[in-house]
């Protein structure tokens, strides 16, 4: 630095000697002052690069003092003040930089972005106008300006700019598409159509513009006009799946379902139809299938076609599996969940759905294996321990079931519904191994958290009636279960059986008869119970008839054959 000053001073002295006028040793020329300013500016930038912002600001302020026209110093100060969130100073310095050099596009961009971020939209507009004035042949800048007008909902001003741009560069996708959007939003249908027609004429292979024009026709009830547009598009690109999807929709609206369905089949089976679009279409039909049986049959066909078009797509297989699951076609759902897991083993939700399929299909060995595999991936998911426990219980491995249910119960946090599932399942498991104390404890815990859980009310009441314990409590619980879930044969049988145990045979007969009518006719135990009631009402022929009916049905007591042989009640 010292050498630099010596050189400057030497230059000053030489300059003074050659001058005819008097001089001062400390006077500095304008050129020399600029050299000093530039040196300070370079030092300031070095400090900025080292993140020494306080030193940078100090040096840049000195640059400005020594050189009032140093626009770069103002620009750098604006950057630093913006970074440190001192927006007023940032604005002051960028404004000064633009005053000093109004044709610097970087200064103008900074000024535009800063005023916009501060919500100073009037100043932003002024900056855009200044940039447009200084760069009249830059369509990119004009497009940015028009975007600003769109964002601030000044649509007429945006359209004016777009017209100016179009005159300069001709029809373009960005400009004319935006003109269409504005006209469409303003309800100017003819002008919106005009823009789309220009785009179709200029870009005849871009099918999306035919679709948008067709949409306008459909919205304005000109269905035949829409069809003509789609036909024009198909002359350019025969069998384009996106145009065919619009044709299919046209036929659907016209209620020509045969043509609509067959065209949708072609669309869904076309490998050029995007995965997301295929999933969206399948989702729409999956929802419609809930409302119409004909649509449901066709939807099932679409699912098969989609599965062939994209056999390994996780998203396609997911929508197919969900459709089959909701339709209770668990075998088909299971097949597609398995395909998904081949490529997405880390999806807990898919594992859960697969296990639900196993449960609903009574595939408890497979459910046991699948749960074990899922737990190796998700050892902290309590729900999996519940499924493991259910599978073990169904396989009559009750003590193993209890271990897994207890392990899962410890993992439940802030999930009352899941907590209740574990507690009720433990109640069932402990009942099966005749640990009635623990069974009753878990059922009571369940009812404490969910007093209107009618399944637990019914099961707990039935278990008590089998043991002939707490029969009044059992009666009260069963009565409540039937109030909450009326006309359920198994629940009515429970209440009737409790009345039987209380020797209230006439009332028991009423409820057992109801149970038979409400689905119990195919239940061995309900027919057997009704026979027991008739026996104690001294109607032994009816009793024997119902026992004989029960013997040919599943789920009967171990005493039934003896009752029939002896023709009397055995317990």
N, C-alpha and C positions, 0 to 999 in steps of 0.2 A: 504493500500500500504506500509506503514511504517513497519508493522509486516513482510510483505513479504520480504522486504530488509534486515531486521534484521536476518531472518532465513537464507537468502542467505549468508550474511556476516559471520554468525556463522558457516555455512557449510564450508566457505572458510578457516576460522581460524582453524577449526578442521583438515581440509585437510592439511593445512600447517604444523601443529604440528606433524602430523604423517609422514611428508616427511623428508627424510634425507638431501635433498638439501635445500639451502637458499630460502627464499620466499619474495614476496612483498605483503604488505597488500591489494593493489589495483589490483592484478592479478586475472583473472576470468577464470575458466576452460571452455572448449568447451561445455560441457554438461550444465553448468550453463548459458553460453551465449545463448544457445538454449531455456532454460527456460525463460530468459528475453525476447527473441524474440517472443516466443509463447504468453507471457503475453501481450506484445504490440499488437500482432496480434488480440487477443481476444478483446482488448480495441478498436482497429480500426474497427472491425466488429460491435461492439456496436454503435460506432459513425455513421457508414454507415447505420445501421438500423434506426437511428434517422435522417437520411438525412443530416448529418453534413459532407459533402464531403470534404471540405478543411481540416478539422481535420483528416479525414480518410486517405487522401492522405499523409499528414505529418507523421502520425503514421506508415503507410505502408512503406514509404520511409525509416524511421528509422529501421523498421524490416529488410529491404533488406540490409541496411548498417551493421547491427549487425549480419545478417546471409545471406551470399551470395547464399545459396542453398534453400532459402525459396520460393519454386515455387508457393505456394498458395497466397503469397503476390503479386507476379507478376500477377497472374490470377485475383485477386480482383482489382488491379490497372487497368488492361486492361478493366474490366467491367465498372469501374467508368469513365475512359477516353472515352470509347465508348458512354456511356450514356450522357456525356457532349460534345460529338462530337469532341473530340480531338483524331482523328483517328490515327495519326502518333504515338502518345505515346501509344495508345491502342495496336497498332501493335507491337511496340517495346517490351512491357511487355508480350504479349501473346507468342511472339516468344521465349522470355527467359523462360517462364513457360514450353513450349514444350521442349526446350533444357534440362531443369532440370528434366522433367518427360515426356519423349516421349511416354509413354504407357498410359497416362491418356486420356481416350476417350473424356472427357469434354473439356480438353484443345484443343485437336485436332479439335473437332467440332466448338469451338469458333474461332479457327484460320481459319478453312475452311470458315465459314460464314462471318467472317470479311473481309478476302481477296477477297471473291466473291463479297461482297457488294461494295468494293472499286475498283472492276474491275481488280484486280491483279490476273488474271487467271493462269498465270504460277506458281505463288506461291500457288494458290489454288490446282493446279494439284500435286505439290510437297507434299502438306499436305495430299491429298487423298492417294498418294502413300505410305507415311509414315504410315498412319492409316492402310492401307491394309497390309503392311509389319508386323505391330505389332498385327493385328487382322486378320490373314489369313483365319479363319474359320467363318467369320461373313458375310453371304450373304447380309444382309441388308445394310451393309457398301458398299459392292460391287455394289449393285443396285443404291445406292445414287451416287457413283462414275460414273457409266454408265449414269445416268441421267444428270450429269454434262457434260459428253461428248456429249450427245444428244443436250443439250442446247447450247453448243458451236459448234455444227454441226461437231463434230469429230466422224462421224458415224462408221468408221472402228474400232476405239479404243473402242467405245461403244459395237460393236458386239463382239470384242475379249473378253471383260469382261463378256458379256452375255453368251458366250460359256463356259467360265470358271465356271460361276455360275451354268449353266445347268448341267455340269459334276458333280458338288457337290450335287445338290438337285433334279436333274431330271427335267422333263417338268413341268413348272409352268405357270399360266396365265399371271402374270406380266412380266416375262422374255421373254417368247415366243411370247406373243402379241407384245411386244416392238420390238422384232427381226423382226416380220412380218411387223410392221409399217416402220422400217428402210429400209428393203429390198423393200417394196412397193414404198417408196419415191425415192429410188435409181433406180427404174425401173427394179429391179431384180425379175421378175415375178415368175420364177420357185422356187427361194428360198423363196419368200413370200408365195407361195402355200404350200411349204414343211412345213413351220412353222404352217400354219393353219391346215394342215392335222395332224400334231402331236397334236395340241390342240383338234381337233375333236376326235382323237383316245383316248386321255387321259380324255377328258371331253365330252363324247358323248351326254349328255343332254343339253349342252350349245348351243342353237340354233344360237346365234350371230356369231359363227365361221363358220357355214354352210353358213350364209348370206354373210359374208365377202368373203368366197371362191367363192360363186356364183357370187358376184360382179366382182371379177377378171375375171371369165369366160365370163361374159357378156361384160365387157370392152374390152376383147380381141376377141370378136365376136364368142365365143364358146357357143352359146345359148343352144345347146343340152346338153353340159357338165354341164351348170348351172342348167338346169332342172333336170338332174340326181342327182345332189347334193341336190336339194330341195326334191326330192323324197326319197332320203336316210334319210334326216332329218325327213320327215313325217312318216317314218317307226318307228322312235324313239318316236316322239311326233305327233301322228295323229291330224290333224285339228289345229295345232299351227297357230294362226292368223298371226304371223310375217313371218313365212315361206310361208303361203298362200298369203300374200301380195306380196312376191317376185314372186310367181307363177303367180299371177294376172298381175304383171308388165311384166313378160316374155311373157304372151299371148298378152298383149297390144302392146309390141314391135313387136311381130309377126303378129300384125293386126288381131288376132283372137279375135275380140271385144266381141263376145257373151260369150266366156269362160272367158275373162278378166273381163267383167262387172259382171257376175254371181259370180266369185270368190271374187271380191271386195265387193260384197253385203254380202257375208259370213264373210269377215274380219271386215267390218264396224259394222255389227250386233253382233259381238262376244264381250261379256262383259269382256273378258280377254285382249282385245286390249286396250292399255292405252289411256287415255283421250287426252293427248298431241299428240300422234300418230294419233288418230282419227281426231282431229282438223287439223293436218298437211295434212292429206289425203283429207279431205273435202275442205281445202283451195286450194290444187292443182287442184282438179276437178272443183272448182268454177271458177278458172282462165281459165282452159281449156274450160269450157262451153261457154265462150265468143267467142270462135273460131269455135265451131262445134255444130250444132243443136242436133245431135245424143248424143253427150257427155252431152249437157245441159239437155236433157230428163232423161238421166241416173243419172246425178247429183241430179236432183230433187228427184229421188227415193232414192239415198244415204242419202239425208237430212232427209227423212222420217224415214229411217232405223236407222240413228244415233239418231234421236229424241226418238225413242223407246228404244234404247240401253242405253241411258243416259238421261232420261227425265228431270232431274233436274240440270244437269251440266251447270253452267253459261257460260263456254267457248264453249261448244258444241252448246248451244242455241244461243250464239252470232253469231257464223259462219253461223248457219241456218238462223237466222233472217236477217243477212246482205245479204245472197244469195237471199232470197225472196224479200228484199227491192230493191236490184239492178234489180231484175226481175219484179219489179213493182207489186208484189203480196202482197199488203200492209196488207190485212187481215191476211195472214199467218205470215208475218213478225211481226205484232202486237201481235199475240198470243205468239210468242217466246220471244219478248221483255218483255211481262208481266210476263212470267215464270222467267226470269232473275231477275226482280225487286222484286219477292217474297223473294229472298235470298240476293239481292244486291241493296237495296233501295238507297244507297249512290252513285250510278253511274249516274252522270249527263249526260254522253253521251248516256246512254240507255234511260233515260227520254226524251232527245232531239229527239232520233230516234222514240220513241213511239208517240211523238207529231207530228212529220212529217208524220207518218202513218195516224194519225187522220186527219190531214190537207188534205192529198192526197185522203182520203176516204170521205171527206166532213163531217166528224163526229164532228161537231163543239161543240155540247153539251158535248160530251165525252172529246174533246180537252180542253174545258173550265175547266172541273173538273180535268183532269190530270195535267193541268198547275197549277191550284191552289194547288194541292198536291205537285207538284215539287217545287213550290215557298216556301212552308213551310220548305223544306229541303235545298233549295239553294236561300235564299232571296236576295243575292247580285249578282246573275247571270243575267245580263241585257237581254240575249237572251230569257229568260223565259218570261219577260215582253213583248217582241215583239210577242211571240206566244200567250200570253194572250190577247194582243191587237187585233191580227188577228182573234182570236176566237170570241171575243166580237163584232168585226166589222161584221163578217159573221152572227152573231146572231142578227144583227141590233141594238146592244146596243152600239151605236157609241160614246156617251159621256163617258161611262165607258172605252171604248177602248182608247179614247184620254188620260184619266187619267193614265192608265197603260203604254201607250206608252211614255208619258212624264216622268213618274217615271223611266222607263228603260233607257230613253235617258240620264238622269242624271248620270247613272252608267257606261256609255260607256267611256272607257279610251284607247287611242292609238289603236283604231280598226276602220279604216275609212269605211270598208265594212259594218260593223254592224251599224255605224252611219248613213250611207246612207239608210240602210233598215228602220231604225226608222223614218228618215226624210220623205222618200217617203210614208211610211205607214201613217204618220200623215197628209201628203198632201192629201191622199185618204180619210182619216176619216173626216178631216175638210171640204173637198169638199161635202161629203155626207150630212153634217148638214148645208150646204150652207154658211159656214164661208169662203168665197172665199179669203178674205184678208190673213188669216192664211194659207189656202191651197196653195195659190200662193207662199207665203213666204217659206214654207217648200219645195215645188217643186224647187224653185230657189236655195235654200240652197243645195238640193240634186245635182242639175246640176252643181253647183259651185265646189262641191267635185268630181263629176263624170260626166263630160260634155257629155260623149258618152253612158250614160245609156239609151239605146233605149226604155226600158219599160216606164221610166219616161218621156222621150221626147214624146212618143206616147200618154200616158195618159194625161199629162199636155196639150198637143196640142188639144186633143179631148175635154177636159173639157172647154178650152177657146172657141172652136168652138160651143159647146152647148150654151155657154153664148153669143156668137157672139161678143167676146171681143178680142182685140189684134190679129186679124186674120192673119196679116202678120207675126207676131212672131210665131203663131201657125203653119202657112204654112212652115216656115223655120225649125221649130223643127220636124214636121212630115216628111218633106223631108229628113232630116238627119236620122231620125229613120229608114226610108225605105232603105237608103243607108247602114246603119249598119246591118239591119236585113231584107234582101230582101225576096220577095215572101211569105210574111206573110199576110194572108187575112185581119186580123183585122187592121193591120198597114196601108194597102192599102185603107181600108174603111175609116180610119181616114183622110188620105190625100184627098181622094175623097170627103168626107163630108166638109172639109175645103174649097175645090174648089167650092163646091155647095153653101156654105155660101157666097163665094166671087162672086157668079153668073157666074163662069167659067164652064158652064154646059157641054160643049163638052169635056173639059179635065177631068171633074168629071166623065163623062161616061166611059172614058178609064180606070180610076183607080178603079171605082166600078166594072167594068167587070172583071178586073184582080183579085179583091178581091173575087168575086164569084168563079173564077177558082182556086184560091189558098186556098180553104177550106171554103169559105164563103157561099157556097150553102146551108149549114145546119144552118145558122145563121139567125134568124128572122130579126134582125136590119139591117143586110147588104142587105138582099132582100128588106126590106122596103126602105132603102136609095136608092137603084138602081131604085125602082119604083118612088121615089120622083124626081130623075134626069130625068127619061123618061117623067114624067109629065111636067117638065119645058122645055123639048125639044119638047113638043107638040106631044108626042107619047103616048097618054092617054090609049090606049088599052094595050100596054106593061106595062105601069105604074100599071094599075089595075091587070094585071096578076101577077106581082111581089108582089103587096100588098096582093093578095089572097094567094100566096105561103107563104108569111111571117106570115100570121095569124095562120097558122098551125105549126109554129116553135116557140121555146122559145125565150125570150128576144126581145120584140118589144116595141114601144113607146105607150103612153097612147092615142095617136091620131089615131092609125091605123084603128080601127073599124069605126071611123067617116070618114076617108078617103075613105074607101070602100063603106060606105053607101051613101056618097055624090058624090063619084066618082071624088073627087078633093083633091088637097093638102090642108091639115089643119095643123096649127101649133099654 
